[in-house]
Amino acid sequence: MPFDLRRIRAQFPSLRVTDDGRRRLYLDNPGGTQIAQPAMDRMTAYLLRNNANHGGAFRTSVDSDSVLREAHAAMADLLNAASPDEIIFGPNMTTLTFSISRALGRWLKPGDEIVVTRLDHDADITPWTMMAEDRGAVVRWVDIRADDCTLDMADFESQIGDRTKIVACGYASNAVGTINDVKAVVDMAHAAGALVFVDAVQYVPHGPADVQALGCDFLACSAYKFFGPHTGIVYGKYDLLDRLAAYKVRPAENKPPHKFETGTQNHEGMAGTLGAVEYLAWIGETFGDKPQTPNLKLQRRELLRKAMRLMMDYEREISRRLITGLSQVPGLKVWGVTDLNRLDRRVPTVSFTLEGWSPREAAEKLAEQNIFVWDGNYYALAIMERLDLQKSGGMVRVGAAHYNTLDEIDELVEAVGRLKK
Ligand SMILES: Cc1ncc(COP(=O)(O)O)c(C=O)c1O
């Protein structure tokens, strides 16, 4: 066990909430995680002491701007961005992606090509296909390998060519948990002169994301998936953000990141995101070795990397337990990577279908026992259609996070095993 789960769980007050004495078993994490105490503390402190609009001369506005700068710096540390000015906050990943796709669309001409994948959440598909329609661009689709729900990398290579301008690719699938080889995608796309937009919403809560090591041009995530509040974040290379024209009002600043942060932002959400990053750094500090770097500015990055590696180690154990247990249930099929030697290719989001049960019926039955799992397509429409599961209600998704215990996993597996008609 890489960390003391009791201390981890003590950081999440909602894990102690019961319904008439019945525990809640949160396995709905890919839809949104529980929020860490430091994130809540930052939000309340912001609303109590700093609540003001941006750019004023007076105390609360000056303090508010300083918290917002800290939030940008924290996200730059989490994603290992070169500068906090490469971090854009917004309402959520979907809205930000629509905004960036439209801004990028102004660089496209008819006949240019955009590549999307069938493994992605629709938030990394439709913003691109709609923009393509506006600009007369062509959309090319990358297929998956149906046996293990990984991207077909040979197909990926064949879809990228001289006309490719943008490649949109997920880091980890919200439907079946597959982790994609994003570095290979970036290298292929850049060799063709295309830009890469990475949807890391489902990766950031589970592993160390490093935009400089990946070399990606944009990377999106959502704080409510990594123990913070409902806020979205996009990283973009500074030079690109500087050159792109933002859809913004005239009086607003015209420099990154502010030119993309239109209107008044969710300040308390940004403060809460800062708290979520502080929570992750606390994991690195509490359960990891001492930082090697003497550079104070880089220490938090090191702590965050450590925290995410510790989390990954533990979550692989969760995946192993989940896949092993669920696979033994008669009539149950686990979708995605099930090879226990390839657990590095997945996050602990394990989806299944069960003979004789619609996903909704199974989720309802588990809900009766206060076990929270998702059913349906969870907006990963393309893969459900590709696997021909959309008509039958998609899959049941069991999505674990680092605060789930192995006992909880066993409890879920037993409850699924008891599902009988
Ligand atoms: C992989 C993935 N991408 C994008 C999104 C959309 O994120 P948001 O709710 O922040 O718009 C989600 C949400 O579930 C997701 O799982």
PDBQT file of the ligand as one rigid body, heavy atoms in Angstrom, charges set to zero:
ROOT
HETATM    1  C1  LIG A 501     -12.949  12.209 -21.158  1.00  0.00    +0.000 C 
HETATM    2  C2  LIG A 501     -13.852  13.373 -20.904  1.00  0.00    +0.000 A 
HETATM    3  N1  LIG A 501     -13.740  14.457 -21.673  1.00  0.00    +0.000 NA
HETATM    4  C3  LIG A 501     -14.503  15.529 -21.497  1.00  0.00    +0.000 A 
HETATM    5  C4  LIG A 501     -15.475  15.577 -20.535  1.00  0.00    +0.000 A 
HETATM    6  C5  LIG A 501     -16.310  16.789 -20.382  1.00  0.00    +0.000 C 
HETATM    7  O1  LIG A 501     -15.854  17.517 -19.290  1.00  0.00    +0.000 OA
HETATM    8  P1  LIG A 501     -16.697  18.734 -18.713  1.00  0.00    +0.000 P 
HETATM    9  O2  LIG A 501     -17.807  18.169 -17.919  1.00  0.00    +0.000 OA
HETATM   10  O3  LIG A 501     -15.686  19.481 -17.869  1.00  0.00    +0.000 OA
HETATM   11  O4  LIG A 501     -17.152  19.551 -19.873  1.00  0.00    +0.000 OA
HETATM   12  C6  LIG A 501     -15.655  14.472 -19.708  1.00  0.00    +0.000 A 
HETATM   13  C7  LIG A 501     -16.716  14.441 -18.682  1.00  0.00    +0.000 C 
HETATM   14  O5  LIG A 501     -17.156  13.421 -18.242  1.00  0.00    +0.000 OA
HETATM   15  C8  LIG A 501     -14.822  13.343 -19.901  1.00  0.00    +0.000 A 
HETATM   16  O6  LIG A 501     -14.941  12.252 -19.133  1.00  0.00    +0.000 OA
ENDROOT
TORSDOF 0
